[in-house]
Amino acid sequence: MEANLDSFAIEVGCTPHPTFRDRGETATEAASPARPTLPEVRAQIPAQVSARSLAFGLTVFLTATTVYCAAVAAVLLAPWWPLQIACAILTGLFLATLFVVGHDAPAMAVLRPTMP
């Protein structure tokens, strides 16, 4: 396929684009530049971003639980079906939030108290 494209380019008066083979590279070298190592990436993350806080984790959990329960109640009690659909979508979004918090809790990724 590549040879056909090169011959077509020559026919129409264009110069064929050099491929990685013409430059003496392998496909992997040509496709990706040098990637940083994991310690280099972690060194670039500020400490404030990775700090864990019990208060923040509990705030996220309680807020998501409150909004989820209110949305479920609104789905059941709303008199108009468009409002029920909107509340059902909100219910799904906050159910997903509760899943994320519940998934992170055993690993103590969010709710771990600060230890000295």
KEFI-578319 format. One line per 3 residues: number of its first residue (from 0); their letters; for each residue y, x, z of N, C-alpha, C, O. Coordinates in pm, 1 decimal. Each point is the difference from the previous one (the first is absolute). Last residue first. Example, Ala and Ser with C-alpha at 12.3 -4.5 7.8 and 13.67 -1.06 7.14 Angstrom:
KEFI-578319
1) SA) -225.0:1285.0:708.0:119.0:82.0:6.0:109.0:-77.0:73.0:110.8:50.9:16.9 ~ -682.8:-21.9:-23.9:119.0:-89.0:0.0:120.0:90.0:0.0:-1.9:103.6:66.5 $
END
This chain:
KEFI-578319
115) PMT) 1088.8:2.4:6158.8:65.3:130.7:17.2:-81.6:114.3:-56.0:42.1:115.4:7.3 ~ -36.0:-627.7:-204.6:-68.1:78.2:102.0:66.3:137.0:11.2:39.8:58.1:-101.0 ~ 64.1:-597.0:-82.6:33.0:141.6:-10.7:-65.8:75.1:115.5:12.1:-38.5:116.3 $
112) PRL) -239.5:-408.1:-314.9:113.5:40.0:84.1:24.1:150.4:-12.8:-91.6:76.7:-29.6 ~ -124.3:-401.1:-353.8:-32.3:104.5:97.9:122.8:34.5:83.4:105.4:31.0:-55.4 ~ -157.7:-357.7:-328.0:17.8:-42.0:138.6:-28.0:108.1:103.8:4.1:-29.1:119.5 $
109) VAM) -45.9:92.3:-606.9:129.3:-62.0:25.1:22.5:-19.9:149.5:108.8:28.1:50.3 ~ -505.6:180.7:-207.4:99.2:54.5:-91.5:138.7:-56.4:29.4:100.0:69.6:-17.6 ~ -574.5:-114.6:213.9:121.3:26.4:76.6:107.6:63.5:-87.0:74.4:86.8:45.6 $
106) APA) -520.5:-270.8:-151.1:27.8:140.5:-26.3:122.9:47.3:75.9:33.7:118.5:-1.5 ~ -162.7:-573.2:28.5:-109.2:81.6:53.3:20.6:149.9:-23.5:-45.7:81.9:79.7 ~ 384.5:-384.4:-255.0:-8.3:3.8:145.9:-119.1:81.9:51.3:20.3:80.6:90.8 $
103) DHG) 90.3:-194.0:-562.3:53.2:124.6:53.9:-20.1:13.1:150.7:-0.5:111.5:52.2 ~ -132.3:-507.0:-281.4:-77.1:110.6:-56.8:46.5:133.7:58.0:-81.4:89.5:23.1 ~ 313.0:-486.9:90.1:-132.6:1.1:60.5:-86.7:114.1:-50.5:-82.8:52.7:74.2 $
100) VVF) 507.7:-117.7:-267.9:16.9:39.8:139.8:-135.8:7.1:69.1:-25.7:93.5:75.8 ~ 24.0:-253.8:-513.6:39.7:141.7:1.5:14.8:49.3:143.5:-48.4:108.0:33.8 ~ -39.5:-565.6:-98.1:-115.9:80.5:-37.1:33.6:148.8:7.3:-78.9:79.3:51.5 $
97) LTA) 425.3:-387.5:13.8:-87.8:5.9:117.0:-126.1:81.0:-29.1:-51.3:68.8:88.2 ~ 341.4:-149.1:-445.0:64.8:89.5:96.5:-85.2:14.7:125.5:-14.7:110.0:53.2 ~ -123.8:-420.1:-375.0:-21.6:136.7:-48.6:63.8:101.6:95.0:-56.8:106.5:24.0 $
94) LFL) 136.8:-552.5:61.8:-140.7:27.1:28.7:-35.3:140.5:-46.7:-75.2:71.0:66.9 ~ 497.6:-234.3:-170.7:-8.8:46.3:137.9:-143.6:16.1:47.3:-25.1:74.0:95.1 ~ 103.7:-229.5:-535.9:67.2:129.4:16.4:-12.4:52.3:143.0:-26.2:118.3:21.7 $
91) GTL) -140.5:-552.1:-123.2:-81.3:106.5:-58.7:62.1:137.1:17.1:-70.2:97.2:27.7 ~ 316.1:-474.8:110.9:-117.5:17.1:85.0:-87.2:113.6:-51.8:-46.6:83.3:77.7 ~ 408.1:-219.0:-338.9:46.0:75.5:115.7:-115.6:26.9:96.7:-8.7:107.8:58.9 $
88) IAC) -79.8:-388.6:-418.4:20.9:136.7:-49.4:46.0:90.9:113.8:-46.9:113.2:12.2 ~ 8.4:-565.3:85.3:-133.5:56.6:-20.1:9.6:143.4:-52.8:-78.2:86.4:39.6 ~ 472.4:-339.7:3.3:-49.0:43.2:131.4:-140.5:59.4:-9.7:-34.0:90.4:76.3 $
85) AIQ) 221.9:-272.7:-466.0:80.5:115.0:42.1:-47.7:54.1:134.6:-8.1:121.3:19.5 ~ -190.5:-516.2:-176.1:-41.6:114.5:-82.6:77.6:125.1:41.2:-58.1:107.8:12.2 ~ 176.6:-513.7:194.4:-133.2:41.8:43.8:-48.0:122.3:-77.6:-60.1:90.8:57.4 $
82) LPW) 459.7:-295.0:-189.3:18.9:72.4:125.1:-134.6:48.3:55.2:-8.9:109.8:55.1 ~ 2.7:-383.9:-434.4:56.6:131.6:-34.1:24.0:87.2:124.4:-18.3:121.7:-3.0 ~ -150.3:-573.8:63.3:-98.2:97.7:-46.3:63.1:131.1:-46.0:-64.3:103.6:17.3 $
79) WPA) 259.2:-433.4:375.0:5.1:14.8:-145.7:-94.6:110.4:-44.4:-9.0:104.8:64.0 ~ 65.5:-225.4:404.6:-16.3:-127.4:-69.8:-2.8:13.4:-153.0:-50.0:-90.0:-67.6 ~ -122.2:430.6:486.3:109.0:-19.2:-97.6:-23.0:-128.4:-79.7:-111.8:-26.7:-44.0 $
76) LLV) -189.3:227.4:387.2:92.2:-106.0:38.2:109.9:-29.3:-102.9:72.6:-98.4:14.4 ~ -430.3:441.3:-51.9:-67.1:-122.3:45.8:97.4:-115.8:21.9:-38.1:-116.2:-14.4 ~ 200.0:546.2:-110.3:-89.2:-47.4:-108.0:-61.5:-133.5:39.6:-9.4:-91.4:-81.9 $
73) AAV) 266.1:311.8:405.2:83.8:-59.9:-104.0:-84.4:-50.7:-116.6:31.5:-103.8:-58.3 ~ -244.8:340.5:405.4:45.8:-130.1:49.7:85.1:-70.9:-105.6:-10.1:-121.6:-16.5 ~ -121.4:556.6:-80.3:-118.0:-88.3:-1.3:39.5:-139.7:47.6:-40.8:-100.1:-58.9 $
70) AAC) 370.4:430.5:83.9:-26.2:-36.8:-139.4:-121.5:-91.4:-11.0:0.2:-93.5:-80.1 ~ 111.6:273.3:502.7:102.2:-96.6:-41.4:-24.9:-46.2:-143.8:18.3:-117.7:-31.2 ~ -295.0:458.9:200.7:-28.9:-128.7:67.1:101.2:-107.4:-40.1:-37.0:-115.6:-20.6 $
67) YVT) 112.1:552.8:-145.0:-124.3:-55.0:-55.4:-30.2:-136.6:61.9:-29.3:-95.5:-71.8 ~ 389.1:342.7:245.1:33.4:-57.5:-131.3:-123.6:-61.8:-64.1:9.3:-105.2:-63.3 ~ -76.3:325.9:473.4:88.9:-115.5:17.8:32.2:-67.0:-133.3:-7.7:-122.2:-12.5 $
64) TAT) -241.6:526.5:10.2:-78.8:-110.1:56.8:84.5:-126.2:14.4:-46.5:-109.6:-31.2 ~ 259.0:506.3:-111.4:-91.1:-50.1:-104.4:-81.6:-118.3:51.0:-21.3:-97.0:-72.7 ~ 299.4:314.7:383.4:81.0:-66.2:-102.3:-89.4:-61.0:-108.1:18.8:-115.0:-39.7 $
61) LFV) -224.9:376.6:373.2:46.2:-128.0:53.6:85.8:-76.6:-100.3:-8.8:-122.6:-7.7 ~ -146.7:559.3:-113.4:-111.8:-92.4:21.1:48.4:-137.3:47.8:-42.3:-102.5:-53.5 ~ 360.2:450.9:5.5:-53.2:-39.5:-131.2:-110.9:-103.6:16.3:-3.2:-100.1:-71.6 $
58) TLG) 171.0:288.4:464.2:101.2:-84.1:-63.3:-47.1:-49.7:-135.7:16.1:-117.7:-32.5 ~ -281.5:429.1:264.4:-10.0:-132.7:60.0:102.8:-96.2:-59.5:-27.7:-118.9:-15.4 ~ 44.6:567.6:-126.4:-126.5:-61.3:-40.8:-16.1:-140.8:55.0:-41.6:-91.0:-71.8 $
55) FAL) 415.2:349.7:209.4:12.0:-38.4:-140.7:-127.4:-70.9:-46.8:7.8:-102.1:-68.3 ~ -7.6:278.6:504.1:94.3:-112.0:-9.5:12.5:-47.7:-144.8:2.0:-120.5:-25.3 ~ -258.0:505.4:116.5:-68.5:-120.0:45.4:91.2:-121.6:-13.4:-45.4:-107.7:-38.6 $
52) SRA) 67.1:557.2:-265.1:67.4:-67.0:109.7:-76.6:-127.0:35.7:-26.3:-83.7:-86.4 ~ 21.1:597.5:-213.7:-63.2:-128.2:32.2:68.9:-59.5:122.4:43.3:71.4:90.4 ~ 101.1:293.7:-512.6:-4.5:-28.7:142.6:-58.9:-138.5:23.7:31.8:-95.1:-71.3 $
49) SVQ) 68.5:318.3:-360.7:-138.6:-9.4:46.9:-10.6:-25.9:149.5:-110.8:-1.3:53.6 ~ 536.3:40.8:-273.6:-77.3:-92.2:-83.2:-140.9:-18.6:55.9:-54.5:-110.3:-3.6 ~ 364.0:422.8:193.7:36.1:-137.1:34.5:-85.1:-100.1:-77.5:-26.9:-109.4:49.7 $
46) API) -3.4:583.3:-134.0:-72.8:-42.6:120.1:29.7:-145.7:36.0:-87.0:-68.8:53.4 ~ 112.3:245.6:-571.8:74.9:12.9:125.9:-78.9:-57.1:118.1:-79.0:-92.9:-16.7 ~ -126.4:316.2:-437.5:19.6:-130.7:62.7:75.6:18.3:131.6:-45.3:74.5:87.0 $
43) QAR) -108.6:292.4:-368.7:121.1:-62.8:-53.2:30.9:-134.2:65.4:110.1:-52.2:-18.0 ~ -507.3:312.8:109.1:116.0:71.8:54.0:131.0:-62.7:-46.9:103.0:18.2:64.9 ~ -521.7:-174.8:-231.8:23.5:-44.5:137.8:121.4:68.3:61.8:68.6:-59.2:83.3 $
40) VEP) -206.6:195.8:-514.0:51.1:-136.9:-4.7:32.5:-48.6:140.7:105.4:-59.5:22.4 ~ -308.6:479.3:-62.8:135.7:5.0:-55.4:62.6:-139.3:-4.5:118.6:-15.9:28.9 ~ -574.1:59.2:106.6:94.6:47.2:102.8:144.0:8.9:-50.6:93.6:-24.5:76.0 $
37) LTP) -427.3:-101.8:-393.6:21.1:-101.1:102.4:92.1:49.7:112.3:89.2:-74.1:41.1 ~ -23.0:297.5:-520.9:-113.3:-19.0:89.5:34.9:-104.5:105.4:116.6:-35.7:16.9 ~ 91.6:45.1:-527.1:16.7:57.8:133.7:-123.8:-28.0:84.1:-72.6:-96.5:-24.2 $
34) RAP) 55.7:158.4:-518.2:18.6:-101.6:103.5:18.3:66.4:135.3:-63.5:101.7:27.9 ~ 152.3:37.8:-572.4:-55.0:44.2:128.4:32.8:-103.4:107.6:115.7:-37.4:19.0 ~ -133.3:-173.9:-493.2:64.9:121.1:50.8:-62.4:37.5:134.1:-82.1:-74.7:53.2 $
31) SAA) -171.6:-199.1:-455.3:61.9:-8.5:131.2:66.5:132.0:38.2:-59.6:106.8:-14.0 ~ -145.7:-188.4:-423.6:26.0:-136.0:48.4:74.7:-3.5:132.3:79.4:-91.1:23.2 ~ -231.0:498.6:-248.1:107.8:-63.6:-74.8:38.9:-133.9:60.2:116.5:-39.3:-6.7 $
28) ETA) -481.4:284.2:187.0:123.8:74.3:21.5:117.7:-67.8:-68.4:110.4:-3.4:54.4 ~ -540.5:-175.9:-123.9:44.3:-21.2:137.9:131.2:71.9:26.5:89.0:-55.7:64.2 ~ -306.1:112.4:-483.1:57.1:-134.6:11.3:53.8:-24.4:140.7:103.4:-64.9:16.1 $
25) TEG) -101.9:566.2:-176.6:-104.5:-100.9:9.2:67.6:-135.9:15.8:119.9:-7.3:26.9 ~ 111.1:424.3:-296.8:-20.9:-61.9:130.5:-122.6:-89.6:-3.3:-46.6:-41.2:-106.2 ~ 280.5:301.6:-258.6:-99.7:73.8:77.0:-23.2:-55.2:138.5:-47.4:72.0:87.8 $
22) RDR) 328.8:-234.2:-468.9:69.7:83.9:97.5:-97.0:78.8:86.4:43.5:78.8:84.0 ~ -199.0:-387.5:-410.8:79.4:98.3:-72.4:71.5:95.5:95.8:25.5:115.3:-34.6 ~ -264.8:-481.1:209.6:-93.9:100.3:-53.7:75.5:109.6:-74.6:-37.9:117.0:5.8 $
19) FTP) 268.3:-495.2:161.0:-29.5:94.5:106.7:-97.8:106.5:-47.3:0.8:111.7:51.8 ~ 292.1:-317.1:-435.0:-79.3:-59.5:107.0:-24.9:104.3:106.6:36.1:116.5:-17.2 ~ 373.7:-190.7:-371.5:-104.7:86.2:56.5:-71.9:-70.8:114.4:63.1:-66.1:82.6 $
16) HPT) 153.3:-177.7:-516.7:33.3:30.3:138.3:-110.2:88.1:58.3:-118.2:-31.3:-15.0 ~ 251.2:19.5:-517.7:-87.7:-60.1:100.9:40.4:44.9:140.5:38.1:115.2:21.0 ~ 304.6:-167.5:-433.1:-77.5:105.2:65.4:-88.0:-66.5:104.6:50.0:-78.2:80.9 $
13) CGV) 120.2:-160.1:-549.3:31.0:23.9:140.8:-83.1:117.5:50.7:-103.2:35.2:-57.2 ~ 94.4:-263.9:-389.5:102.4:101.0:16.6:41.3:26.7:142.6:106.5:56.9:23.9 ~ -462.9:-342.8:-228.3:130.8:-65.9:-1.0:113.0:96.8:29.5:115.8:-41.1:7.5 $
10) EIA) -568.3:198.8:-15.5:23.5:-72.8:-124.4:139.9:-60.2:-5.8:65.5:4.7:-104.2 ~ -217.0:203.2:502.5:33.6:99.6:-101.2:31.4:-68.6:-132.6:91.8:41.0:-70.9 ~ -242.1:-310.4:423.0:132.6:51.9:31.8:44.1:101.9:-103.7:117.1:2.1:-38.1 $
7) FSD) -553.1:-170.2:8.5:97.1:-102.3:-38.4:142.0:49.7:25.6:89.6:-21.5:-81.7 ~ -443.0:290.3:224.5:9.9:3.9:-145.8:99.1:-105.2:-49.8:71.1:23.6:-97.7 ~ -158.6:-12.9:560.1:67.7:122.3:-41.7:16.6:4.7:-150.6:106.8:36.0:-49.5 $
4) LNA) -353.8:-389.8:233.0:142.0:-15.1:29.5:78.7:122.7:-42.6:111.1:-11.8:-51.7 ~ -578.2:23.8:11.1:56.6:-95.8:-94.2:149.4:-18.3:22.7:77.1:-8.8:-95.5 ~ -318.9:273.6:397.4:15.1:70.0:-127.7:61.2:-93.2:-104.5:82.5:42.6:-80.8 $
1) EM) -191.4:-223.3:500.9:115.6:87.6:10.5:25.9:73.3:-131.7:114.9:17.5:-40.6 ~ -496.6:-289.5:76.9:118.9:-83.0:0.0:124.5:86.9:0.0:96.0:-26.4:-72.4 $
END
